[in-house]
Amino acid sequence: MENLIWAGAVVSVIGLFGILYCIVKVASAKRAGLPDEELRARLQKIIAINMGALFVSVIGLMMVVLGIFLG
């Protein structure tokens, strides 16, 4: 079950990098000084990526917890 824990940790870190990527993209979009509608369109795309990254991170954390319970 140690492999499940390590695999879950790797999956969680991948999700964390996705969330950090979204933070950087939102900050750069706000600094760009775009019109309101264009900024909203760009943020909607980033929100979709953010939700996916959050889902990946949660799956990784569940893998870690499952590995701890089974190990």
N, CA, C and O atoms as a Tripos MOL2 file, in Angstrom:
@<TRIPOS>MOLECULE
protein
  284   283    71     0     0
PROTEIN
NO_CHARGES

@<TRIPOS>ATOM
      1 N           0.8080   -1.1940    0.0000 N.3       1 MET1
      2 CA          0.0000    0.0000    0.0000 C.3       1 MET1
      3 C           0.8530    1.2610    0.0000 C.2       1 MET1
      4 O           0.3540    2.3690   -0.1970 O.2       1 MET1
      5 N           2.1500    1.0710    0.2250 N.am      2 GLU2
      6 CA          3.0420    2.2180    0.1870 C.3       2 GLU2
      7 C           3.0630    2.8500   -1.2060 C.2       2 GLU2
      8 O           3.1910    4.0650   -1.3510 O.2       2 GLU2
      9 N           2.9340    1.9980   -2.2240 N.am      3 ASN3
     10 CA          2.9060    2.5210   -3.5970 C.3       3 ASN3
     11 C           1.6690    3.3890   -3.8320 C.2       3 ASN3
     12 O           1.7420    4.3870   -4.5490 O.2       3 ASN3
     13 N           0.5580    3.0240   -3.2450 N.am      4 LEU4
     14 CA         -0.6630    3.8210   -3.3850 C.3       4 LEU4
     15 C          -0.4970    5.1870   -2.7210 C.2       4 LEU4
     16 O          -0.9820    6.1940   -3.2360 O.2       4 LEU4
     17 N           0.1750    5.2190   -1.6020 N.am      5 ILE5
     18 CA          0.4140    6.4850   -0.9060 C.3       5 ILE5
     19 C           1.2930    7.3980   -1.7530 C.2       5 ILE5
     20 O           0.9970    8.5820   -1.9140 O.2       5 ILE5
     21 N           2.3850    6.8360   -2.2970 N.am      6 TRP6
     22 CA          3.2910    7.6510   -3.1060 C.3       6 TRP6
     23 C           2.6310    8.0960   -4.4110 C.2       6 TRP6
     24 O           2.8230    9.2300   -4.8510 O.2       6 TRP6
     25 N           1.8600    7.2090   -5.0270 N.am      7 ALA7
     26 CA          1.1540    7.5810   -6.2530 C.3       7 ALA7
     27 C           0.1390    8.6930   -5.9670 C.2       7 ALA7
     28 O          -0.0030    9.6280   -6.7560 O.2       7 ALA7
     29 N          -0.5570    8.5860   -4.8470 N.am      8 GLY8
     30 CA         -1.5000    9.6330   -4.4600 C.3       8 GLY8
     31 C          -0.8100   10.9610   -4.2010 C.2       8 GLY8
     32 O          -1.3390   12.0200   -4.5370 O.2       8 GLY8
     33 N           0.3770   10.9030   -3.6010 N.am      9 ALA9
     34 CA          1.1320   12.1340   -3.3540 C.3       9 ALA9
     35 C           1.5340   12.7890   -4.6740 C.2       9 ALA9
     36 O           1.4690   14.0100   -4.8110 O.2       9 ALA9
     37 N           1.9460   11.9790   -5.6340 N.am     10 VAL10
     38 CA          2.3350   12.5160   -6.9420 C.3      10 VAL10
     39 C           1.1250   13.1380   -7.6400 C.2      10 VAL10
     40 O           1.2300   14.2210   -8.2150 O.2      10 VAL10
     41 N          -0.0050   12.4660   -7.5930 N.am     11 VAL11
     42 CA         -1.2240   12.9930   -8.2130 C.3      11 VAL11
     43 C          -1.6410   14.2970   -7.5260 C.2      11 VAL11
     44 O          -2.0720   15.2330   -8.1980 O.2      11 VAL11
     45 N          -1.5210   14.3680   -6.2240 N.am     12 SER12
     46 CA         -1.8640   15.5950   -5.4990 C.3      12 SER12
     47 C          -0.9480   16.7470   -5.8810 C.2      12 SER12
     48 O          -1.4030   17.8830   -6.0210 O.2      12 SER12
     49 N           0.3230   16.4660   -6.0480 N.am     13 VAL13
     50 CA          1.2750   17.5120   -6.4360 C.3      13 VAL13
     51 C           0.9790   18.0020   -7.8540 C.2      13 VAL13
     52 O           1.0950   19.1950   -8.1340 O.2      13 VAL13
     53 N           0.6010   17.0940   -8.7450 N.am     14 ILE14
     54 CA          0.2160   17.5100  -10.1000 C.3      14 ILE14
     55 C          -0.9840   18.4490  -10.0310 C.2      14 ILE14
     56 O          -1.0140   19.4650  -10.7250 O.2      14 ILE14
     57 N          -1.9660   18.1220   -9.2070 N.am     15 GLY15
     58 CA         -3.1220   18.9970   -9.0250 C.3      15 GLY15
     59 C          -2.7350   20.3400   -8.4270 C.2      15 GLY15
     60 O          -3.2890   21.3740   -8.7990 O.2      15 GLY15
     61 N          -1.7920   20.3240   -7.5060 N.am     16 LEU16
     62 CA         -1.3290   21.5640   -6.8940 C.3      16 LEU16
     63 C          -0.6460   22.4530   -7.9220 C.2      16 LEU16
     64 O          -0.8440   23.6680   -7.9200 O.2      16 LEU16
     65 N           0.1560   21.8610   -8.7980 N.am     17 PHE17
     66 CA          0.7830   22.6470   -9.8590 C.3      17 PHE17
     67 C          -0.2640   23.2410  -10.7980 C.2      17 PHE17
     68 O          -0.0960   24.3570  -11.2890 O.2      17 PHE17
     69 N          -1.3340   22.5070  -11.0470 N.am     18 GLY18
     70 CA         -2.4180   23.0430  -11.8630 C.3      18 GLY18
     71 C          -3.0820   24.2380  -11.2040 C.2      18 GLY18
     72 O          -3.4160   25.2160  -11.8740 O.2      18 GLY18
     73 N          -3.2720   24.1640   -9.9080 N.am     19 ILE19
     74 CA         -3.8780   25.2830   -9.1770 C.3      19 ILE19
     75 C          -2.9480   26.4920   -9.1880 C.2      19 ILE19
     76 O          -3.4050   27.6220   -9.3620 O.2      19 ILE19
     77 N          -1.6510   26.2660   -9.0060 N.am     20 LEU20
     78 CA         -0.6850   27.3690   -9.0580 C.3      20 LEU20
     79 C          -0.6410   27.9990  -10.4540 C.2      20 LEU20
     80 O          -0.4980   29.2130  -10.5910 O.2      20 LEU20
     81 N          -0.7640   27.1620  -11.4830 N.am     21 TYR21
     82 CA         -0.8160   27.6590  -12.8560 C.3      21 TYR21
     83 C          -2.0150   28.5930  -13.0300 C.2      21 TYR21
     84 O          -1.9060   29.6430  -13.6630 O.2      21 TYR21
     85 N          -3.1380   28.2070  -12.4710 N.am     22 CYS22
     86 CA         -4.3370   29.0450  -12.5660 C.3      22 CYS22
     87 C          -4.1540   30.3710  -11.8470 C.2      22 CYS22
     88 O          -4.6140   31.4070  -12.3280 O.2      22 CYS22
     89 N          -3.4980   30.3480  -10.7220 N.am     23 ILE23
     90 CA         -3.2470   31.5930   -9.9780 C.3      23 ILE23
     91 C          -2.3950   32.5410  -10.8060 C.2      23 ILE23
     92 O          -2.6750   33.7380  -10.8690 O.2      23 ILE23
     93 N          -1.3610   32.0130  -11.4370 N.am     24 VAL24
     94 CA         -0.4850   32.8460  -12.2610 C.3      24 VAL24
     95 C          -1.2380   33.3980  -13.4660 C.2      24 VAL24
     96 O          -1.0740   34.5680  -13.8110 O.2      24 VAL24
     97 N          -2.0660   32.5700  -14.1130 N.am     25 LYS25
     98 CA         -2.8170   33.0220  -15.2830 C.3      25 LYS25
     99 C          -3.8390   34.1020  -14.9180 C.2      25 LYS25
    100 O          -4.0210   35.0580  -15.6720 O.2      25 LYS25
    101 N          -4.5020   33.9600  -13.7770 N.am     26 VAL26
    102 CA         -5.4730   34.9760  -13.3580 C.3      26 VAL26
    103 C          -4.7610   36.2860  -13.0410 C.2      26 VAL26
    104 O          -5.2460   37.3580  -13.4030 O.2      26 VAL26
    105 N          -3.6280   36.2090  -12.3740 N.am     27 ALA27
    106 CA         -2.8820   37.4290  -12.0500 C.3      27 ALA27
    107 C          -2.4180   38.1350  -13.3240 C.2      27 ALA27
    108 O          -2.4810   39.3620  -13.4100 O.2      27 ALA27
    109 N          -1.9560   37.3750  -14.3060 N.am     28 SER28
    110 CA         -1.5040   38.0110  -15.5470 C.3      28 SER28
    111 C          -2.6840   38.5730  -16.3390 C.2      28 SER28
    112 O          -2.5500   39.6050  -16.9960 O.2      28 SER28
    113 N          -3.8300   37.9100  -16.2830 N.am     29 ALA29
    114 CA         -5.0090   38.4220  -16.9810 C.3      29 ALA29
    115 C          -5.4950   39.7250  -16.3490 C.2      29 ALA29
    116 O          -5.9270   40.6320  -17.0600 O.2      29 ALA29
    117 N          -5.4280   39.8240  -15.0380 N.am     30 LYS30
    118 CA         -5.8660   41.0560  -14.3730 C.3      30 LYS30
    119 C          -4.8970   42.2020  -14.6490 C.2      30 LYS30
    120 O          -5.3060   43.3570  -14.7730 O.2      30 LYS30
    121 N          -3.6020   41.8700  -14.7450 N.am     31 ARG31
    122 CA         -2.6080   42.9040  -15.0210 C.3      31 ARG31
    123 C          -2.6550   43.3950  -16.4660 C.2      31 ARG31
    124 O          -2.1530   44.4780  -16.7660 O.2      31 ARG31
    125 N          -3.2500   42.6130  -17.3600 N.am     32 ALA32
    126 CA         -3.2580   42.9620  -18.7800 C.3      32 ALA32
    127 C          -4.1720   44.1500  -19.0840 C.2      32 ALA32
    128 O          -4.0530   44.7700  -20.1410 O.2      32 ALA32
    129 N          -5.0670   44.4620  -18.1790 N.am     33 GLY33
    130 CA         -5.9490   45.6120  -18.3810 C.3      33 GLY33
    131 C          -6.9340   45.4050  -19.5190 C.2      33 GLY33
    132 O          -7.1880   46.3230  -20.2990 O.2      33 GLY33
    133 N          -7.4800   44.2190  -19.6160 N.am     34 LEU34
    134 CA         -8.4180   43.8810  -20.6780 C.3      34 LEU34
    135 C          -9.7950   44.4910  -20.4080 C.2      34 LEU34
    136 O         -10.1270   44.8090  -19.2660 O.2      34 LEU34
    137 N         -10.5820   44.6500  -21.4570 N.am     35 PRO35
    138 CA        -11.9810   45.0680  -21.2470 C.3      35 PRO35
    139 C         -12.7300   44.0080  -20.4300 C.2      35 PRO35
    140 O         -12.3230   42.8490  -20.3600 O.2      35 PRO35
    141 N         -13.8150   44.4340  -19.8290 N.am     36 ASP36
    142 CA        -14.5290   43.5830  -18.8740 C.3      36 ASP36
    143 C         -14.9820   42.2540  -19.4810 C.2      36 ASP36
    144 O         -14.7980   41.2010  -18.8700 O.2      36 ASP36
    145 N         -15.5680   42.2940  -20.6670 N.am     37 GLU37
    146 CA        -16.0790   41.0530  -21.2650 C.3      37 GLU37
    147 C         -14.9550   40.1090  -21.6650 C.2      37 GLU37
    148 O         -15.0790   38.8930  -21.5160 O.2      37 GLU37
    149 N         -13.8730   40.6550  -22.1660 N.am     38 GLU38
    150 CA        -12.7330   39.8090  -22.5530 C.3      38 GLU38
    151 C         -12.0800   39.1810  -21.3170 C.2      38 GLU38
    152 O         -11.6550   38.0260  -21.3440 O.2      38 GLU38
    153 N         -12.0080   39.9560  -20.2410 N.am     39 LEU39
    154 CA        -11.4670   39.4190  -18.9920 C.3      39 LEU39
    155 C         -12.3500   38.2990  -18.4660 C.2      39 LEU39
    156 O         -11.8350   37.2810  -18.0030 O.2      39 LEU39
    157 N         -13.6610   38.4590  -18.5260 N.am     40 ARG40
    158 CA        -14.5760   37.4040  -18.0700 C.3      40 ARG40
    159 C         -14.4250   36.1420  -18.9010 C.2      40 ARG40
    160 O         -14.4440   35.0380  -18.3570 O.2      40 ARG40
    161 N         -14.2770   36.2860  -20.2060 N.am     41 ALA41
    162 CA        -14.1090   35.1230  -21.0860 C.3      41 ALA41
    163 C         -12.8210   34.3720  -20.7510 C.2      41 ALA41
    164 O         -12.7990   33.1410  -20.7180 O.2      41 ALA41
    165 N         -11.7600   35.1190  -20.5060 N.am     42 ARG42
    166 CA        -10.4870   34.4760  -20.1640 C.3      42 ARG42
    167 C         -10.5660   33.7910  -18.8050 C.2      42 ARG42
    168 O         -10.0290   32.6980  -18.6240 O.2      42 ARG42
    169 N         -11.2370   34.4330  -17.8500 N.am     43 LEU43
    170 CA        -11.3670   33.8340  -16.5200 C.3      43 LEU43
    171 C         -12.2500   32.5950  -16.5330 C.2      43 LEU43
    172 O         -12.0270   31.6760  -15.7440 O.2      43 LEU43
    173 N         -13.2430   32.5490  -17.4070 N.am     44 GLN44
    174 CA        -14.0830   31.3560  -17.4980 C.3      44 GLN44
    175 C         -13.2790   30.1470  -17.9630 C.2      44 GLN44
    176 O         -13.5030   29.0350  -17.4860 O.2      44 GLN44
    177 N         -12.3530   30.3530  -18.8840 N.am     45 LYS45
    178 CA        -11.4880   29.2530  -19.3300 C.3      45 LYS45
    179 C         -10.5810   28.7970  -18.1840 C.2      45 LYS45
    180 O         -10.3500   27.6010  -18.0040 O.2      45 LYS45
    181 N         -10.0800   29.7440  -17.4280 N.am     46 ILE46
    182 CA         -9.1750   29.4080  -16.3260 C.3      46 ILE46
    183 C          -9.9320   28.6790  -15.2180 C.2      46 ILE46
    184 O          -9.3780   27.7900  -14.5720 O.2      46 ILE46
    185 N         -11.1770   29.0430  -14.9970 N.am     47 ILE47
    186 CA        -11.9790   28.3820  -13.9630 C.3      47 ILE47
    187 C         -12.1620   26.9040  -14.2830 C.2      47 ILE47
    188 O         -12.1310   26.0620  -13.3860 O.2      47 ILE47
    189 N         -12.3520   26.5870  -15.5660 N.am     48 ALA48
    190 CA        -12.4900   25.1840  -15.9580 C.3      48 ALA48
    191 C         -11.2100   24.3980  -15.6520 C.2      48 ALA48
    192 O         -11.2700   23.2690  -15.1650 O.2      48 ALA48
    193 N         -10.0780   24.9930  -15.9360 N.am     49 ILE49
    194 CA         -8.7990   24.3380  -15.6210 C.3      49 ILE49
    195 C          -8.6360   24.2050  -14.1130 C.2      49 ILE49
    196 O          -8.1450   23.1900  -13.6210 O.2      49 ILE49
    197 N          -9.0490   25.2350  -13.3850 N.am     50 ASN50
    198 CA         -8.9290   25.2240  -11.9300 C.3      50 ASN50
    199 C          -9.7670   24.1000  -11.3060 C.2      50 ASN50
    200 O          -9.3100   23.4100  -10.3940 O.2      50 ASN50
    201 N         -10.9730   23.9280  -11.7970 N.am     51 MET51
    202 CA        -11.8330   22.8670  -11.2670 C.3      51 MET51
    203 C         -11.2330   21.4870  -11.5600 C.2      51 MET51
    204 O         -11.2860   20.5950  -10.7140 O.2      51 MET51
    205 N         -10.6690   21.3150  -12.7450 N.am     52 GLY52
    206 CA        -10.0110   20.0530  -13.0760 C.3      52 GLY52
    207 C          -8.8140   19.7910  -12.1920 C.2      52 GLY52
    208 O          -8.6130   18.6670  -11.7320 O.2      52 GLY52
    209 N          -8.0140   20.8200  -11.9480 N.am     53 ALA53
    210 CA         -6.8430   20.6610  -11.0870 C.3      53 ALA53
    211 C          -7.2540   20.3530   -9.6520 C.2      53 ALA53
    212 O          -6.6080   19.5510   -8.9780 O.2      53 ALA53
    213 N          -8.3120   20.9780   -9.1910 N.am     54 LEU54
    214 CA         -8.8140   20.7030   -7.8480 C.3      54 LEU54
    215 C          -9.3060   19.2660   -7.7400 C.2      54 LEU54
    216 O          -9.0690   18.6030   -6.7300 O.2      54 LEU54
    217 N          -9.9890   18.7820   -8.7760 N.am     55 PHE55
    218 CA        -10.4620   17.4000   -8.7990 C.3      55 PHE55
    219 C          -9.2910   16.4170   -8.7590 C.2      55 PHE55
    220 O          -9.3360   15.4270   -8.0290 O.2      55 PHE55
    221 N          -8.2530   16.6850   -9.5330 N.am     56 VAL56
    222 CA         -7.0710   15.8080   -9.5410 C.3      56 VAL56
    223 C          -6.4140   15.7930   -8.1730 C.2      56 VAL56
    224 O          -6.0020   14.7380   -7.6910 O.2      56 VAL56
    225 N          -6.3150   16.9490   -7.5500 N.am     57 SER57
    226 CA         -5.7060   17.0320   -6.2250 C.3      57 SER57
    227 C          -6.5130   16.2590   -5.1840 C.2      57 SER57
    228 O          -5.9370   15.5800   -4.3350 O.2      57 SER57
    229 N          -7.8310   16.3580   -5.2440 N.am     58 VAL58
    230 CA         -8.6850   15.6340   -4.2970 C.3      58 VAL58
    231 C          -8.5690   14.1260   -4.5080 C.2      58 VAL58
    232 O          -8.5230   13.3680   -3.5390 O.2      58 VAL58
    233 N          -8.5210   13.6870   -5.7570 N.am     59 ILE59
    234 CA         -8.3540   12.2590   -6.0360 C.3      59 ILE59
    235 C          -7.0310   11.7630   -5.4580 C.2      59 ILE59
    236 O          -6.9690   10.6750   -4.8860 O.2      59 ILE59
    237 N          -5.9840   12.5530   -5.6060 N.am     60 GLY60
    238 CA         -4.6910   12.1750   -5.0410 C.3      60 GLY60
    239 C          -4.7410   12.0740   -3.5240 C.2      60 GLY60
    240 O          -4.1790   11.1440   -2.9460 O.2      60 GLY60
    241 N          -5.4010   13.0120   -2.8810 N.am     61 LEU61
    242 CA         -5.5110   12.9580   -1.4260 C.3      61 LEU61
    243 C          -6.3360   11.7610   -0.9720 C.2      61 LEU61
    244 O          -6.0490   11.1610    0.0650 O.2      61 LEU61
    245 N          -7.3670   11.4100   -1.7520 N.am     62 MET62
    246 CA         -8.1480   10.2260   -1.4040 C.3      62 MET62
    247 C          -7.3030    8.9630   -1.5660 C.2      62 MET62
    248 O          -7.4520    8.0190   -0.7900 O.2      62 MET62
    249 N          -6.4290    8.9370   -2.5550 N.am     63 MET63
    250 CA         -5.5350    7.7900   -2.7310 C.3      63 MET63
    251 C          -4.5980    7.6500   -1.5340 C.2      63 MET63
    252 O          -4.3420    6.5410   -1.0670 O.2      63 MET63
    253 N          -4.0920    8.7680   -1.0430 N.am     64 VAL64
    254 CA         -3.2040    8.7370    0.1240 C.3      64 VAL64
    255 C          -3.9520    8.2140    1.3450 C.2      64 VAL64
    256 O          -3.4410    7.3510    2.0590 O.2      64 VAL64
    257 N          -5.1350    8.7170    1.5880 N.am     65 VAL65
    258 CA         -5.9240    8.2850    2.7470 C.3      65 VAL65
    259 C          -6.2650    6.7960    2.6250 C.2      65 VAL65
    260 O          -6.1770    6.0540    3.6040 O.2      65 VAL65
    261 N          -6.6480    6.3710    1.4420 N.am     66 LEU66
    262 CA         -6.9550    4.9560    1.2290 C.3      66 LEU66
    263 C          -5.7320    4.0830    1.4630 C.2      66 LEU66
    264 O          -5.8400    3.0130    2.0610 O.2      66 LEU66
    265 N          -4.5830    4.5230    1.0050 N.am     67 GLY67
    266 CA         -3.3500    3.7790    1.2280 C.3      67 GLY67
    267 C          -3.0000    3.6840    2.7090 C.2      67 GLY67
    268 O          -2.4920    2.6600    3.1680 O.2      67 GLY67
    269 N          -3.2740    4.7560    3.4580 N.am     68 ILE68
    270 CA         -2.9810    4.7370    4.8970 C.3      68 ILE68
    271 C          -3.9320    3.7760    5.6060 C.2      68 ILE68
    272 O          -3.5120    3.0090    6.4720 O.2      68 ILE68
    273 N          -5.2180    3.8180    5.2380 N.am     69 PHE69
    274 CA         -6.1960    2.9230    5.8770 C.3      69 PHE69
    275 C          -5.9240    1.4610    5.5700 C.2      69 PHE69
    276 O          -6.0840    0.6030    6.4390 O.2      69 PHE69
    277 N          -5.5170    1.1720    4.3540 N.am     70 LEU70
    278 CA         -5.2840   -0.2180    3.9680 C.3      70 LEU70
    279 C          -3.9250   -0.7420    4.4070 C.2      70 LEU70
    280 O          -3.7140   -1.9520    4.4890 O.2      70 LEU70
    281 N          -3.0010    0.1780    4.6890 N.am     71 GLY71
    282 CA         -1.6410   -0.2350    5.0360 C.3      71 GLY71
    283 C          -1.4260   -0.4860    6.4550 C.2      71 GLY71
    284 O          -0.3180   -0.8390    6.8580 O.2      71 GLY71
@<TRIPOS>BOND
     1     1     2 1
     2     2     3 1
     3     3     4 2
     4     3     5 am
     5     5     6 1
     6     6     7 1
     7     7     8 2
     8     7     9 am
     9     9    10 1
    10    10    11 1
    11    11    12 2
    12    11    13 am
    13    13    14 1
    14    14    15 1
    15    15    16 2
    16    15    17 am
    17    17    18 1
    18    18    19 1
    19    19    20 2
    20    19    21 am
    21    21    22 1
    22    22    23 1
    23    23    24 2
    24    23    25 am
    25    25    26 1
    26    26    27 1
    27    27    28 2
    28    27    29 am
    29    29    30 1
    30    30    31 1
    31    31    32 2
    32    31    33 am
    33    33    34 1
    34    34    35 1
    35    35    36 2
    36    35    37 am
    37    37    38 1
    38    38    39 1
    39    39    40 2
    40    39    41 am
    41    41    42 1
    42    42    43 1
    43    43    44 2
    44    43    45 am
    45    45    46 1
    46    46    47 1
    47    47    48 2
    48    47    49 am
    49    49    50 1
    50    50    51 1
    51    51    52 2
    52    51    53 am
    53    53    54 1
    54    54    55 1
    55    55    56 2
    56    55    57 am
    57    57    58 1
    58    58    59 1
    59    59    60 2
    60    59    61 am
    61    61    62 1
    62    62    63 1
    63    63    64 2
    64    63    65 am
    65    65    66 1
    66    66    67 1
    67    67    68 2
    68    67    69 am
    69    69    70 1
    70    70    71 1
    71    71    72 2
    72    71    73 am
    73    73    74 1
    74    74    75 1
    75    75    76 2
    76    75    77 am
    77    77    78 1
    78    78    79 1
    79    79    80 2
    80    79    81 am
    81    81    82 1
    82    82    83 1
    83    83    84 2
    84    83    85 am
    85    85    86 1
    86    86    87 1
    87    87    88 2
    88    87    89 am
    89    89    90 1
    90    90    91 1
    91    91    92 2
    92    91    93 am
    93    93    94 1
    94    94    95 1
    95    95    96 2
    96    95    97 am
    97    97    98 1
    98    98    99 1
    99    99   100 2
   100    99   101 am
   101   101   102 1
   102   102   103 1
   103   103   104 2
   104   103   105 am
   105   105   106 1
   106   106   107 1
   107   107   108 2
   108   107   109 am
   109   109   110 1
   110   110   111 1
   111   111   112 2
   112   111   113 am
   113   113   114 1
   114   114   115 1
   115   115   116 2
   116   115   117 am
   117   117   118 1
   118   118   119 1
   119   119   120 2
   120   119   121 am
   121   121   122 1
   122   122   123 1
   123   123   124 2
   124   123   125 am
   125   125   126 1
   126   126   127 1
   127   127   128 2
   128   127   129 am
   129   129   130 1
   130   130   131 1
   131   131   132 2
   132   131   133 am
   133   133   134 1
   134   134   135 1
   135   135   136 2
   136   135   137 am
   137   137   138 1
   138   138   139 1
   139   139   140 2
   140   139   141 am
   141   141   142 1
   142   142   143 1
   143   143   144 2
   144   143   145 am
   145   145   146 1
   146   146   147 1
   147   147   148 2
   148   147   149 am
   149   149   150 1
   150   150   151 1
   151   151   152 2
   152   151   153 am
   153   153   154 1
   154   154   155 1
   155   155   156 2
   156   155   157 am
   157   157   158 1
   158   158   159 1
   159   159   160 2
   160   159   161 am
   161   161   162 1
   162   162   163 1
   163   163   164 2
   164   163   165 am
   165   165   166 1
   166   166   167 1
   167   167   168 2
   168   167   169 am
   169   169   170 1
   170   170   171 1
   171   171   172 2
   172   171   173 am
   173   173   174 1
   174   174   175 1
   175   175   176 2
   176   175   177 am
   177   177   178 1
   178   178   179 1
   179   179   180 2
   180   179   181 am
   181   181   182 1
   182   182   183 1
   183   183   184 2
   184   183   185 am
   185   185   186 1
   186   186   187 1
   187   187   188 2
   188   187   189 am
   189   189   190 1
   190   190   191 1
   191   191   192 2
   192   191   193 am
   193   193   194 1
   194   194   195 1
   195   195   196 2
   196   195   197 am
   197   197   198 1
   198   198   199 1
   199   199   200 2
   200   199   201 am
   201   201   202 1
   202   202   203 1
   203   203   204 2
   204   203   205 am
   205   205   206 1
   206   206   207 1
   207   207   208 2
   208   207   209 am
   209   209   210 1
   210   210   211 1
   211   211   212 2
   212   211   213 am
   213   213   214 1
   214   214   215 1
   215   215   216 2
   216   215   217 am
   217   217   218 1
   218   218   219 1
   219   219   220 2
   220   219   221 am
   221   221   222 1
   222   222   223 1
   223   223   224 2
   224   223   225 am
   225   225   226 1
   226   226   227 1
   227   227   228 2
   228   227   229 am
   229   229   230 1
   230   230   231 1
   231   231   232 2
   232   231   233 am
   233   233   234 1
   234   234   235 1
   235   235   236 2
   236   235   237 am
   237   237   238 1
   238   238   239 1
   239   239   240 2
   240   239   241 am
   241   241   242 1
   242   242   243 1
   243   243   244 2
   244   243   245 am
   245   245   246 1
   246   246   247 1
   247   247   248 2
   248   247   249 am
   249   249   250 1
   250   250   251 1
   251   251   252 2
   252   251   253 am
   253   253   254 1
   254   254   255 1
   255   255   256 2
   256   255   257 am
   257   257   258 1
   258   258   259 1
   259   259   260 2
   260   259   261 am
   261   261   262 1
   262   262   263 1
   263   263   264 2
   264   263   265 am
   265   265   266 1
   266   266   267 1
   267   267   268 2
   268   267   269 am
   269   269   270 1
   270   270   271 1
   271   271   272 2
   272   271   273 am
   273   273   274 1
   274   274   275 1
   275   275   276 2
   276   275   277 am
   277   277   278 1
   278   278   279 1
   279   279   280 2
   280   279   281 am
   281   281   282 1
   282   282   283 1
   283   283   284 2
@<TRIPOS>SUBSTRUCTURE
     1 MET1         2 RESIDUE 1 A MET
     2 GLU2         6 RESIDUE 1 A GLU
     3 ASN3        10 RESIDUE 1 A ASN
     4 LEU4        14 RESIDUE 1 A LEU
     5 ILE5        18 RESIDUE 1 A ILE
     6 TRP6        22 RESIDUE 1 A TRP
     7 ALA7        26 RESIDUE 1 A ALA
     8 GLY8        30 RESIDUE 1 A GLY
     9 ALA9        34 RESIDUE 1 A ALA
    10 VAL10       38 RESIDUE 1 A VAL
    11 VAL11       42 RESIDUE 1 A VAL
    12 SER12       46 RESIDUE 1 A SER
    13 VAL13       50 RESIDUE 1 A VAL
    14 ILE14       54 RESIDUE 1 A ILE
    15 GLY15       58 RESIDUE 1 A GLY
    16 LEU16       62 RESIDUE 1 A LEU
    17 PHE17       66 RESIDUE 1 A PHE
    18 GLY18       70 RESIDUE 1 A GLY
    19 ILE19       74 RESIDUE 1 A ILE
    20 LEU20       78 RESIDUE 1 A LEU
    21 TYR21       82 RESIDUE 1 A TYR
    22 CYS22       86 RESIDUE 1 A CYS
    23 ILE23       90 RESIDUE 1 A ILE
    24 VAL24       94 RESIDUE 1 A VAL
    25 LYS25       98 RESIDUE 1 A LYS
    26 VAL26      102 RESIDUE 1 A VAL
    27 ALA27      106 RESIDUE 1 A ALA
    28 SER28      110 RESIDUE 1 A SER
    29 ALA29      114 RESIDUE 1 A ALA
    30 LYS30      118 RESIDUE 1 A LYS
    31 ARG31      122 RESIDUE 1 A ARG
    32 ALA32      126 RESIDUE 1 A ALA
    33 GLY33      130 RESIDUE 1 A GLY
    34 LEU34      134 RESIDUE 1 A LEU
    35 PRO35      138 RESIDUE 1 A PRO
    36 ASP36      142 RESIDUE 1 A ASP
    37 GLU37      146 RESIDUE 1 A GLU
    38 GLU38      150 RESIDUE 1 A GLU
    39 LEU39      154 RESIDUE 1 A LEU
    40 ARG40      158 RESIDUE 1 A ARG
    41 ALA41      162 RESIDUE 1 A ALA
    42 ARG42      166 RESIDUE 1 A ARG
    43 LEU43      170 RESIDUE 1 A LEU
    44 GLN44      174 RESIDUE 1 A GLN
    45 LYS45      178 RESIDUE 1 A LYS
    46 ILE46      182 RESIDUE 1 A ILE
    47 ILE47      186 RESIDUE 1 A ILE
    48 ALA48      190 RESIDUE 1 A ALA
    49 ILE49      194 RESIDUE 1 A ILE
    50 ASN50      198 RESIDUE 1 A ASN
    51 MET51      202 RESIDUE 1 A MET
    52 GLY52      206 RESIDUE 1 A GLY
    53 ALA53      210 RESIDUE 1 A ALA
    54 LEU54      214 RESIDUE 1 A LEU
    55 PHE55      218 RESIDUE 1 A PHE
    56 VAL56      222 RESIDUE 1 A VAL
    57 SER57      226 RESIDUE 1 A SER
    58 VAL58      230 RESIDUE 1 A VAL
    59 ILE59      234 RESIDUE 1 A ILE
    60 GLY60      238 RESIDUE 1 A GLY
    61 LEU61      242 RESIDUE 1 A LEU
    62 MET62      246 RESIDUE 1 A MET
    63 MET63      250 RESIDUE 1 A MET
    64 VAL64      254 RESIDUE 1 A VAL
    65 VAL65      258 RESIDUE 1 A VAL
    66 LEU66      262 RESIDUE 1 A LEU
    67 GLY67      266 RESIDUE 1 A GLY
    68 ILE68      270 RESIDUE 1 A ILE
    69 PHE69      274 RESIDUE 1 A PHE
    70 LEU70      278 RESIDUE 1 A LEU
    71 GLY71      282 RESIDUE 1 A GLY
